[in-house]
Amino acid sequence: MPEAFDISNSVSRLKKIAPAGFAMAIHIRFTTPTFLLQSYPKDWIALYSQKGLVMQDPTVHWGFENVGLIDWSELRAQDAANVIPQAAEHGLKFGVTYAVNRGESLSVTSFARSDRTFNDAERAEIETVVNAIHDATLKSDTLPPEIIDALKAMSITATLAGA
């Protein structure tokens, strides 16, 4: 059970760094993540889903085309649908997107604050924690049932076959 505790602890660390919320699409295959972790406000998630903003979201587009970390302010010129300003109206005023692609698997994540931009230490922590989660769940088809159960208990959407 140590792996489950580490993942839970990692998610808790991210919640502290990104108090306005986050979305983590872990191990995207085609267009579907194996795990989807979200802590954004429910009204934002509902609006985002209702309007199908994922198709127009510059953070998602950037994550599919790049690896590394970028501030949302750098993506405004690519935001024809005004996804970033709409997010700000829901308290997601400052954000970063981090994408990692290794082990033949892509994870795209975004984190938000309502009070200020992320500092360098927080950005480094996001990279470290996301990398750890990405690596720990890389072989999701071989994860022990207790880890899958722990992920589900954290309100993480698991899209594993049979999960």
C-alpha positions as CSV (number, residue, x, y, z in Angstrom):
1,M,0.0,0.0,0.0
2,P,2.9,2.4,0.1
3,E,2.4,3.3,-3.6
4,A,-1.2,4.3,-2.9
5,F,-0.1,6.5,0.0
6,D,2.5,8.2,-2.1
7,I,0.0,9.0,-4.8
8,S,-2.5,10.3,-2.3
9,N,0.2,12.4,-0.7
10,S,1.2,13.7,-4.1
11,V,-2.3,14.8,-4.9
12,S,-2.6,16.5,-1.5
13,R,0.7,18.4,-2.3
14,L,-0.7,19.6,-5.6
15,K,-3.9,20.8,-4.0
16,K,-1.8,23.0,-1.7
17,I,0.2,24.4,-4.6
18,A,-2.9,25.0,-6.7
19,P,-5.7,26.0,-4.4
20,A,-8.0,27.1,-7.2
21,G,-7.8,23.6,-8.6
22,F,-6.2,21.4,-11.2
23,A,-6.9,18.9,-14.0
24,M,-4.6,16.1,-14.8
25,A,-5.1,13.8,-17.8
26,I,-2.7,11.0,-17.0
27,H,-1.6,8.6,-19.8
28,I,-3.6,9.9,-22.7
29,R,-4.2,7.2,-25.3
30,F,-5.6,8.6,-28.5
31,T,-7.8,11.3,-26.8
32,T,-8.8,9.5,-23.6
33,P,-6.7,9.6,-20.3
34,T,-6.3,6.5,-18.3
35,F,-6.8,8.6,-15.2
36,L,-8.5,12.0,-15.0
37,L,-7.9,13.9,-11.8
38,Q,-9.9,17.2,-11.4
39,S,-10.3,19.5,-8.5
40,Y,-11.5,22.6,-10.3
41,P,-14.8,24.2,-9.1
42,K,-17.8,22.2,-10.2
43,D,-19.4,25.1,-12.0
44,W,-16.3,25.5,-14.2
45,I,-16.1,21.7,-14.9
46,A,-19.8,21.8,-15.9
47,L,-19.4,24.8,-18.2
48,Y,-16.2,23.5,-19.7
49,S,-18.0,20.2,-20.5
50,Q,-21.2,21.7,-21.6
51,K,-19.5,24.0,-24.1
52,G,-17.0,21.4,-25.2
53,L,-14.1,23.7,-24.4
54,V,-11.5,20.9,-24.4
55,M,-11.6,21.1,-28.2
56,Q,-10.6,24.8,-28.1
57,D,-8.5,25.0,-25.0
58,P,-5.1,26.4,-25.8
59,T,-3.6,24.6,-22.7
60,V,-4.7,21.2,-24.1
61,H,-3.5,22.0,-27.6
62,W,-0.1,23.1,-26.2
63,G,0.2,20.0,-24.0
64,F,-0.4,17.7,-27.1
65,E,2.3,19.5,-29.0
66,N,4.9,20.2,-26.4
67,V,6.6,18.9,-23.2
68,G,7.5,21.1,-20.3
69,L,5.8,23.9,-18.4
70,I,4.1,27.0,-19.7
71,D,2.3,29.9,-18.0
72,W,-1.3,30.4,-19.3
73,S,-0.5,34.1,-19.9
74,E,1.8,32.9,-22.7
75,L,-1.1,31.1,-24.4
76,R,-3.6,34.0,-24.6
77,A,-2.7,34.8,-28.2
78,Q,-3.7,31.2,-29.1
79,D,-7.0,31.4,-27.2
80,A,-9.6,32.4,-29.9
81,A,-12.4,30.9,-27.9
82,N,-11.5,32.9,-24.7
83,V,-11.1,29.7,-22.6
84,I,-8.6,31.3,-20.3
85,P,-10.7,34.5,-19.5
86,Q,-13.7,32.2,-18.9
87,A,-11.6,30.2,-16.5
88,A,-10.6,33.4,-14.7
89,E,-14.3,34.2,-14.2
90,H,-14.5,31.0,-12.2
91,G,-11.5,31.8,-10.0
92,L,-8.8,30.3,-12.2
93,K,-7.0,33.5,-12.7
94,F,-3.4,32.4,-12.8
95,G,-2.3,29.0,-14.2
96,V,0.4,26.8,-15.6
97,T,0.2,23.7,-17.9
98,Y,2.8,20.9,-17.6
99,A,3.1,18.1,-20.1
100,V,5.3,15.0,-19.8
101,N,5.8,12.4,-22.5
102,R,7.9,9.4,-21.6
103,G,7.5,5.7,-21.4
104,E,5.5,6.0,-24.7
105,S,2.8,7.8,-22.7
106,L,1.6,11.5,-22.6
107,S,0.2,13.2,-19.5
108,V,-1.1,16.8,-19.8
109,T,-1.9,18.7,-16.6
110,S,-3.0,22.2,-15.6
111,F,-2.9,24.0,-12.3
112,A,-4.6,27.2,-11.1
113,R,-4.5,29.9,-8.4
114,S,-6.8,32.8,-7.9
115,D,-4.4,35.0,-6.0
116,R,-1.1,35.2,-7.8
117,T,1.2,33.5,-10.3
118,F,3.1,30.4,-9.4
119,N,6.6,30.9,-8.1
120,D,9.6,29.0,-9.3
121,A,9.6,26.6,-6.3
122,E,5.9,25.8,-7.0
123,R,6.6,25.2,-10.7
124,A,9.4,22.9,-9.8
125,E,7.2,21.0,-7.3
126,I,4.5,20.6,-10.0
127,E,7.0,19.1,-12.4
128,T,8.4,16.7,-9.7
129,V,5.0,15.5,-8.5
130,V,3.5,15.1,-11.9
131,N,6.5,13.1,-13.1
132,A,6.2,10.9,-10.0
133,I,2.5,10.3,-10.6
134,H,3.1,9.7,-14.3
135,D,5.8,7.2,-13.6
136,A,4.0,5.4,-10.8
137,T,0.9,4.8,-12.9
138,L,2.7,4.1,-16.2
139,K,1.9,0.4,-16.2
140,S,-1.7,0.9,-15.2
141,D,-2.8,-2.5,-16.5
142,T,-0.5,-4.1,-13.8
143,L,-1.4,-1.8,-10.9
144,P,-2.5,-3.8,-7.8
145,P,-6.3,-3.5,-7.1
146,E,-5.6,-1.6,-3.9
147,I,-3.9,1.2,-5.8
148,I,-6.8,1.4,-8.3
149,D,-9.2,1.5,-5.3
150,A,-7.1,4.3,-3.7
151,L,-7.2,6.3,-6.9
152,K,-11.0,5.9,-7.1
153,A,-11.3,6.9,-3.4
154,M,-9.6,10.1,-4.3
155,S,-12.4,10.9,-6.7
156,I,-10.2,10.2,-9.7
157,T,-12.0,9.0,-12.8
158,A,-10.4,5.7,-13.9
159,T,-11.0,4.8,-17.5
160,L,-9.3,1.4,-17.2
161,A,-11.1,-1.5,-18.7
162,G,-12.7,-3.4,-15.9
163,A,-11.8,-0.8,-13.3
